[in-house]
Amino acid sequence: MNGQERIALTMQHREPDRVPVMCQLALGHYLLNTNFKPHEMWYSTDAFAEAAVALQRRYCFDGILINLPGRPPDYLKEAVSIEETEDGEVIRWRNGGFTELPWDDNAHYYNTDGSGPRRVDFNSFDPDHMDDLDEYEGYLWNTYHIQSLPGKADRGLLQTVPEYFYRPFDVVKSMVGDEVSIHGEVFSPFTHFMELLGYEAALMALVTDPGKAMATLERFSEAVIVWALAQVWRGVDAILISSAFAGAPLISRRMYTRFVEPYEFKVTEAVKATGTPVYTHTCGSIGDRLDLMEGTGTLGIDTLDPPPLGNGDLETAKRDFGERLFFKGNMNSVSLLAYKTQEQVIAEASEKIRFGKPGAGYILSTACSVAPRVEPWKMELLTPLAKEIGGY
C-alpha cells in the first residue's frame, strides 16, 4: 500500500495497512536540511517543490503539504541585489523595498523606510470593492508570502488564480506520481480577515463593526473557494484549511460561531461536493471547541496542540469525536525540539499511535510545524515506528 492510498483510507475512517505518517515542516526546516538558499526557497517555485519532495523521501512521509503557491516566472529579476549576511540574506528590490531572509526562519518584507508592509484601513474599506487587495503589501505578504503579484486578471485576485500558482503541484506530482498523498492549503476566510487588517485591528473590527466584518468574511469565503477548487481540479488529494487564529483564548466560542463557523462551512461544503477530503488546521487551545470545528463541516482536525502550546488531548478527542472526525498531530512540537535521545522521541510517538490507531482515522504527526532546528534523525524515527507498532 502506498502513501496516497494509506492516507485516503485513514481520512475515510477505514483501516489501511498501518498508521500513516505526515508532518508539516516549517520553511526554516527545509532551509536547514536541503541545499537551497533562502532566496531560492521563497522565490523559486521549483526549489520549494524539490525541497518538499526531498524531505518527504528522507523521512518516508506518506504525504506532502504544499503550502506555498507558485511564484511569478523570473520574479527575482525585480531584485537589484541579493546580499549574504551573518544572519541570512537581504534582497533589495527595484521598488526600493527590501526583504530579510534568515537562514532558518520565515522571510520579512519592509518598505523603503523600513516600515512594515501596508495594511488596509478598515474605516475606509469597502467590502463590495475588494478587487484591489494586491495593492496592499501587508495582505499579500502575510497571505501569499510575496510582496507583489504581477499579471493580475481584470476580475482581481479574489476571483481568479494566476497560472503560475499551480506550478508546485505540477512539479511535485511529476516527481512522486500517485505514490504520495499531495495536499493543498487555503487560508480560512477568518485568516484572510486577520491578515487584511493586522491582528489587533482585525480583532477590534469584530467588536466595533461586526456587520462590516461579516460582509468582508463573506467575500473572502468566495475567494477561498475559488483557490480551493482550483487546487482540486489540479489533482490534489486533500485540502487543508489553515485557520490558525480561531483557537482560544484569541477568540471566544461565541465569536467562533459568528465569525468562523459559517464561512468555513461554505468552504468545506464546496470542497466536499467534489469528493475531495477537507480538514482544518487550528493552532493553540482548541479543546473547548472541537464541537464547533465539527460544525464547520470539516472532516478532520490537524495539530491538536498539547501543552504548553494548547490543550489538545488525543485520547479524549478520539473518544468524543473519533467516529466522525479524523485527527492528525498531537505530538508535542516543543518537546520534540528539546528531546535528546531516540527513546524520548519513540515514547512520544508510541503514545500517539496507541491512542490514535484504534478505529483508524489517525495520521501520526507533530501537532504544529516541525521547527527549523529539529534534528532530522528524530523525524527519521517516525515511519519505522509506525511500521513496527502501527499496523492493522
N, C-alpha and C positions, 0 to 999 in steps of 0.2 A: 504494500500500500504506500502511495507517495504522499507528500505533504499536502498537496491540494485536496486529495480525497480524504485524508485524515481530518483536516480542519473542517471540510464541508460536512462530514458526518457529525462531528462534535457540535457544530452550530445547529444541527437538527436534533440534538439530544439522542443520537444513535451511536452505538459503540463502534469506534474504529479499532485498529489492532492495538493501539496504545494511546496514552495521553499525548496530544501534540505539544510542541514547544515553539513559542514565537514571542520574542521580546521586541519592544520598540527601543531603538537606540538613539541616544542624544547625538546631535550633529557633531559635537566635540568628540564623541567616541569614535565616529567614523574618521575624523581628522587624525586622531592619535594612533589609529590602528590600520590605516591604509597609507598609500604613498602620495595622496593628493594634497596639494596646498590649499589653504583656506579660500583663496580667490577662485580656485578651480571648483571646490566643493559647492560654493554658494552661487557661482555664476555660470558653471558649465553643466548642462543637463546630463551629459554623458558621464562626467566624473561622478556625480552623485549616484546615478543609476549603477555604475560599475562598482562603486564602493558598497552599495546596498547588497548587491549580489555577492561580492567578495566576502563580506562578513556573514551573510546567510550561509554560504558554503562552509566557512570556517567553523561556525557554531552549529551547523547542521539543523538550522531552524526549518520548520515546516512552512513558514510564511514570511512574506516581506511586506512591510508597510511603506508605501510611497507617500511621504508627507511633504514633499516639495514639488510644486508644479514645474513644468519645463520653463526654461529661460528663453528670452528672445535670441535668435541666432546672432552671433558676433556681438553680444552685448558689451563685452569688455573693450570693444573699440571706442566706447564712450569714456574709457579711463585715460586720464592724462599720464598717470604714473602708478606703479604698484611697488611699494617700498616695504622691505622686510625690516622688522624691529625686533627687539628682545622679546616683546610680548606677542608678536604676531605679524600681521601685515596691515598696511594702510593704503587704501585706494583713493586717489584724488580724481574727481570726475570733471568733465567739461563744464558742467553747470556750476562748478565752484564748491559743491558739497564733497564730503569725504566719508569713507566707510572704514571703521576699525574692525579688523578680523582677528580675534585671538587664535592662538594655535590650538586651543582646546575648548572653545566655547562659541556661543552664538555671536554673530556679527552685529554691529551697531552703526546706523547711518546718522550723519549730522549735516546740518546746513552749513553754508559758508562761514557764518559767525559762530559756529559751534553749538548752536541751539538744536534741540531735538526736532524730529520731523513734525510738520504742521498737522494738527488735527482739526476736525470740524467743530465749529461753534454751534451748539445745539439751539441757542436762542434764535439764530438767523437761518437755521437749517430747515429745509422743506422736504419732508418725506416723499412728496409727489414728484420731486425733481432730483433724482439721485444718479443721473447718468454721468455726472462729472466727478465721481468719487476718486478717480485716478489722479485728480489734481492735488489730492491731499496725501503727501508722502507718509504721514503718520499712519493713515489707514492702510495704504499699500504695504508699507514696510512690515507692519505688525500682522498683516493678514497673509501676504504672499512673499514676504522677506526679500523684497526688491523695491527700489525707490521709484521706479517708473516702469510703465508697461506700454511700449510703443505698439502701434498697429491696432489701436482700439477701434472697434466697429462703430458705426453710427448709432446703434442702439445702446451703446455703453457697456461697460464691463459687467454689469449685473445681469444682462440678458444674453450675452454672448461669451464664448470661450475661445481665446486665441489658439490657433492651431498648435503653436509651439508648446502649449501647456501639456499636450499629450505625450511628448517625446519620452519622458522617463518610463512611462508604461510600455511604450513600444520597445525601448532598449532592454528593459528588464525581461519582458516577455520573450524577446529574441534570444536571451541568454539562458532562461530557465524553462521555457516551454510550458508544458502543463504539469510539471513535476512539483511546483511550489505554489502555494496559495498567495495570490497577489491582492493586496488590499489598498484601496484608495482612501483618501481622507478629505473630509469637508469640515470647515468650521461651522458650528451651530449658529443660527440667527443671533442668539444672545452673545456669543463670542464676537461676531461681526459688530454688534452694537457697542460692546466694550472697547473694541479696537477703533471704532469710528470716532469716539469722543475722548478716549483716555479713561482709565478705570475710575478715578474719583468723580469726574464729570458725568460719566455714564450712570454710576450709582445714584448720584444726586438727581439726574434726569428722571429716573424711575419714580422718584418721590415728588418732584416738582411739576412734572408734566407727563403723567403715565399714559394719557391718551396719545400724545405725540410719540412717546416711546413705543407703544404698541403698533402704531401706524408704521414706524420705521422697521420694527421687527417683522411686520407683515411683508414689507418689500424685501427684506433680507431673506425671508423664507423662500420667496420666488427665486432669488439668486442662488441660494444654496441648492435648491432642487435642480436648477439648470446645470450646475457643476457636478452634482452627484450623478445625475442621469447621464451626463456626458462621459463620465468615467465608466459607468455601467456599460454603455454602448461600446466603449473601447475595450471591454473584456475583463474588467476586474472581477475578482471572485467575491468580494465583500466591500462594503462601505463603512468606514469608521466616522462617526460624528464626534468631533473634538469639541467638548463642551466644558472646558477647563474651569470656568468661573462660576459654575452652577452649584457648587457644594456649599456646605455650612463651614464656618459662620459667615461667609461672604454674602449670601442671601438666605432669607428665611424660607421655610416651606411655603408660606403664603405667597411670597414673591415668586417662588419657583412655579407655582401653579398658574400664576398670572403672566409671567414674562418668559418662561422657558417651555413649559409643557405643551401649550397649544401650538407653538411654532415648530418645535422639534417633531411633534406629531405629524405635521404636514410633510416634513421631510421623510420621516420613516415610512409613511404611507405611500409616498411616491416611489421610494426605492423598493419597498416590498411588492408593489404592484408589478415589478419587473421579474420577480422571483429571486432577487439578489438579497442575501443576508445583510442586515444593518445592525451595528452595535454602537455603544456610546462610551466615550472616554470622559470621565469627570474626576478631577483631582481632589485630594483632601478628604474631608469628612463627609461621607455620603450615607452612613449607616442609618440616618434618620429619614432618608428619602428614597430608598430603593423602590418603595411602592409608587412614588411619584415618577421615578425614572421609568418604571414599567408602564406607567400611564402615557408616556410619550410614544408608545408603540415599539420601542426598541426591542431587539431580540436578545441582546446581551450587554453585559457591563464589563468595561475594561478599567483597570487599575485596582479598585477596591483597596486603596492605600491603608495599611495597618499603622498603628502608632510608630513614630511620632508625627508622621505627615497626615494621618487620617484616623478613622476608627473602624475600618473595614474588618470584618471577621468572616472568613470564607466558610467555615462550618455553619455558622448561623445563616448566612446568605443562601447557601445551598439548601439548608433545611426549609427555609421560608419561601424561596423563590426558584429553587433549582429545577422544578418541573416546567417552568415557563421561561426562565432566562438562563442563558449560558454565561459563564464567567471566565475572564481572562485576567491573570495577575495575582495580586496579594502577596507575592514575595517582597520582603522588606528591602526597598531600594537603598535606604540609608545604611542598614546593616550590611548589605551586600558590598557596599563600598568599604566598610570597616573590617570585614572578615579577613582573617589571616591564614586560615587553614582550609583544606579541602573538606574536612569533616564538618566545619561550620556551614559551608555552602550546601553540602549534601543534606545535612539535618534540616535546614530551612526549606529546601526544595522538596524533600521527602514528606514533610508535614503537609505541604500544599497538595501534593499528589494524593496523599492519604485522605484529605478532606474533599478534594475536588473530583477525584476519579469516580466514585460511586454514581451510577446513573448517567455517566458520560456528561457532556456539557461543560467541560473544563479544559482550558488551554493554559499550560504552565508558562508563567511569565513573571517578570518583575512587575510590581504594582504600577509605577510610573516608568519613565525612560531609564535605561541603563546609563548611569552617569559617565561622563567622559573618562574618568580615571579608574573605573572598574577594570581590573586586570582581566585580559582575555581568558586566562586559564579558568577563571570562575564560570564564565559563560560556556566554556567547552565541557563542563561537567554535566550540564542540564540534560541534553538529549541522551547521552549514555545512561543516565539515571532513569529517564522516562522509559527507555527500552528495558531496563532491568526490573523496575518495580511498577511501571505504569501500564502494563499490558492488560487487555480484557480477555 
